[in-house]
Amino acid sequence: MIARGALHVSSAVLAEKLGLDPVLARKDLAMAGVPGKPRRGYPAKDLEQAINRALGWDNVIDAALIGVGSLGQALLGYCGFEEQNLSIAVAFDSNPGLNGLTIRNVKVRPPTDLPRLVSRLNIRLGILTVPSSAAQECADLMVRAGIVGIWNFTNVQLSVPKGVTVQNVDLAQSLAVLSHAITQK
């Protein structure tokens, strides 16, 4: 809306565009700390900054990617992360042929370097794109290194200690939902 020149945004319009309940949207926006005015809404730029701050998107988040196969390389090349202030600072792979290579401006290192670099670079987010057989072992390595959030692209349900958050991305499940929707049309 800002890109289209909106100076003010109403909670009702945002709720409608996002398919949310207007009352809940207004309550959520109130938590952002930006005062809105009846019939006028919220100052768009102020609201954008408050939402970014609330979501932690106002600071660049450095991540470590583990698994530099096809999916890992695709994620390294995805430019959309910049919009969310995510930077893949370092990548790790057990394939000796990849170690030392720079792929899309990110140097690939062996997993043995992970604890030292995660600590030195203060990385708290790990992206896991390894084969299923290595998923839990790599997750354990990340947790021991101090990573507290794992974006899991494997099909393995990871076992992690309390205080570590795992967000699973199940491509097969997503495809199944899409296929079902298509067959229903």
C-alpha positions as CSV (number, residue, x, y, z in Angstrom):
1,M,0.0,0.0,0.0
2,I,2.9,2.3,0.8
3,A,4.4,1.5,-2.7
4,R,1.1,2.7,-4.2
5,G,1.4,6.0,-2.3
6,A,-0.8,5.4,0.8
7,L,0.0,7.7,3.6
8,H,-2.5,6.1,6.0
9,V,-3.8,2.6,6.4
10,S,-6.9,1.4,8.2
11,S,-7.1,-1.8,10.2
12,A,-10.3,-2.7,8.4
13,V,-8.6,-2.5,5.0
14,L,-5.6,-4.5,6.2
15,A,-7.9,-7.1,7.7
16,E,-9.9,-7.4,4.5
17,K,-6.7,-7.8,2.3
18,L,-5.3,-10.4,4.7
19,G,-8.5,-12.2,5.3
20,L,-8.5,-11.5,9.1
21,D,-11.1,-10.4,11.6
22,P,-11.1,-6.6,11.7
23,V,-11.4,-6.5,15.5
24,L,-8.4,-8.8,15.9
25,A,-6.4,-6.9,13.3
26,R,-7.1,-3.6,15.2
27,K,-6.0,-5.3,18.5
28,D,-2.9,-6.7,16.9
29,L,-2.0,-3.3,15.4
30,A,-2.5,-1.6,18.8
31,M,0.3,-3.8,20.2
32,A,2.6,-2.3,17.6
33,G,2.4,1.0,19.6
34,V,1.4,3.3,16.7
35,P,-1.7,5.4,17.4
36,G,-4.4,5.3,14.8
37,K,-7.2,7.8,14.2
38,P,-10.8,6.8,13.6
39,R,-11.8,7.0,9.9
40,R,-8.2,7.8,9.0
41,G,-6.2,4.9,10.2
42,Y,-2.5,4.6,11.0
43,P,0.4,6.5,9.5
44,A,1.6,4.0,6.9
45,K,5.3,4.5,7.3
46,D,5.1,4.5,11.1
47,L,3.1,1.3,11.1
48,E,5.5,-0.4,8.7
49,Q,8.4,0.4,11.0
50,A,6.5,-0.7,14.1
51,I,5.6,-4.0,12.4
52,N,9.1,-4.6,11.2
53,R,10.4,-3.9,14.7
54,A,7.8,-6.2,16.3
55,L,8.8,-9.0,13.9
56,G,12.5,-8.4,14.3
57,W,12.8,-7.5,10.7
58,D,14.4,-4.1,11.5
59,N,17.8,-5.8,12.0
60,V,19.6,-8.1,9.6
61,I,19.5,-11.7,10.9
62,D,22.5,-13.8,9.9
63,A,21.9,-17.4,9.3
64,A,24.0,-20.5,8.7
65,L,22.9,-22.9,6.0
66,I,23.7,-26.6,6.4
67,G,23.5,-28.6,3.2
68,V,24.7,-27.0,0.0
69,G,23.0,-29.4,-2.4
70,S,20.4,-28.3,-5.0
71,L,17.9,-26.9,-2.5
72,G,20.7,-25.3,-0.4
73,Q,22.1,-23.6,-3.5
74,A,18.7,-22.4,-4.5
75,L,18.2,-20.8,-1.1
76,L,21.6,-19.2,-1.3
77,G,20.5,-17.6,-4.6
78,Y,17.1,-16.5,-3.4
79,C,17.0,-12.7,-3.4
80,G,13.7,-12.4,-1.4
81,F,15.4,-13.0,1.9
82,E,16.9,-9.5,1.7
83,E,13.3,-8.1,2.0
84,Q,13.0,-9.9,5.3
85,N,16.5,-8.8,6.4
86,L,17.8,-12.4,6.4
87,S,21.4,-12.9,5.3
88,I,22.9,-16.4,4.9
89,A,26.3,-15.5,6.2
90,V,28.0,-18.9,6.0
91,A,27.2,-22.3,4.5
92,F,28.4,-25.8,5.6
93,D,28.5,-29.1,3.7
94,S,30.2,-32.4,4.3
95,N,31.1,-32.8,0.6
96,P,34.8,-32.1,0.4
97,G,34.3,-31.0,-3.2
98,L,32.2,-28.1,-2.1
99,N,34.4,-27.0,0.8
100,G,36.2,-23.7,0.1
101,L,34.0,-22.8,-2.8
102,T,32.1,-19.6,-2.8
103,I,28.5,-20.0,-4.0
104,R,26.5,-16.8,-4.5
105,N,28.9,-14.8,-2.3
106,V,28.8,-17.4,0.5
107,K,31.8,-19.5,1.4
108,V,31.1,-23.2,2.0
109,R,32.9,-24.7,4.9
110,P,33.1,-28.2,6.5
111,P,30.6,-28.9,9.3
112,T,33.6,-29.1,11.8
113,D,33.9,-25.3,11.4
114,L,30.2,-24.7,12.4
115,P,30.6,-24.3,16.2
116,R,33.5,-21.8,15.9
117,L,31.9,-19.7,13.2
118,V,28.4,-19.7,14.7
119,S,29.9,-18.5,17.9
120,R,32.2,-15.9,16.3
121,L,29.5,-14.5,14.0
122,N,26.8,-14.7,16.7
123,I,24.5,-16.7,14.5
124,R,21.2,-17.9,16.1
125,L,19.3,-19.2,13.0
126,G,20.2,-22.3,11.1
127,I,18.7,-23.5,7.8
128,L,18.7,-27.2,7.4
129,T,18.7,-28.7,3.8
130,V,20.6,-31.9,4.3
131,P,19.5,-35.5,3.4
132,S,17.1,-37.0,5.9
133,S,19.8,-39.4,7.1
134,A,21.9,-36.5,8.4
135,A,19.1,-34.2,9.6
136,Q,19.1,-35.0,13.3
137,E,22.9,-35.2,13.6
138,C,23.2,-31.7,11.9
139,A,20.4,-30.3,14.1
140,D,22.3,-31.5,17.2
141,L,25.5,-29.9,15.9
142,M,23.6,-26.6,15.4
143,V,22.0,-26.7,18.8
144,R,25.4,-27.4,20.5
145,A,26.8,-24.5,18.6
146,G,24.2,-22.1,20.0
147,I,21.6,-21.9,17.3
148,V,18.2,-21.4,18.8
149,G,16.0,-21.4,15.6
150,I,16.1,-24.1,12.9
151,W,14.3,-23.7,9.6
152,N,14.0,-27.4,8.7
153,F,13.6,-28.2,5.0
154,T,14.1,-32.0,5.6
155,N,11.2,-34.4,6.1
156,V,12.5,-35.4,9.5
157,Q,10.7,-34.4,12.7
158,L,13.7,-33.1,14.7
159,S,14.1,-33.6,18.4
160,V,15.5,-30.5,20.0
161,P,15.8,-29.2,23.6
162,K,13.3,-26.8,25.0
163,G,14.2,-23.2,24.0
164,V,15.0,-24.2,20.4
165,T,12.4,-23.4,17.8
166,V,12.0,-25.5,14.7
167,Q,10.0,-24.4,11.7
168,N,9.3,-27.3,9.4
169,V,8.9,-26.7,5.6
170,D,7.3,-29.8,4.2
171,L,7.4,-29.5,0.4
172,A,5.5,-32.8,-0.1
173,Q,2.7,-31.8,2.2
174,S,2.4,-28.4,0.5
175,L,2.2,-30.1,-2.9
176,A,-0.5,-32.5,-1.6
177,V,-2.6,-29.6,-0.4
178,L,-2.2,-27.9,-3.8
179,S,-2.9,-31.1,-5.7
180,H,-6.1,-31.6,-3.7
181,A,-7.2,-28.1,-4.4
182,I,-6.7,-28.5,-8.1
183,T,-8.6,-31.7,-8.3
184,Q,-11.5,-30.1,-6.4
185,K,-11.9,-27.4,-9.1
